[in-house]
Amino acid sequence: MKGLYTILLLVFSNIFMTFAWYGHLKLQEMKITNNWPLIAVILLSWGMAFFEYTLQVPANRIGFQANGGPFSLLQLKVIQEVITLIVFALFTTLFFQGESLRWNHLAAAVCLVLAVYFVFMK
């Protein structure tokens, strides 16, 4: 169960992270934050990133082997990176109409799946 909790927390953490890092670009595109000073945009992103950390830190603590979890530190990092890229790809295609996934993105996704395979290989 700890592995499932870890992955779910990482997914939700990465949703907040993606909105914190790139959501302001969509808000700018929608002309909501066009006239905001940069510090206001940074503070908005930090506010969203707070929720990312409230999920990311417990995910790592629950999932880490030294705390009784199922994953090594390297495995946690690879899982997190794969989740980040999946969430980012979905975010980009849903919120930014000019962006699209192409064959080379699929090839990169296959490489990520292979990375997960190799990091878990005994």
Secondary structure, 3 states (H helix, E strand, C coil): CHHHHHHHHHHHHHHHHHHHHHHHHHHHHCCCCCCCCHHHHHHHHHHHHHHHHHHHHHHHHHHEHHHCCCECHHHHHHHHHHHHHHHHHHHHHHHCCCCCCCHHHHHHHHHHHHHHHHHHCC
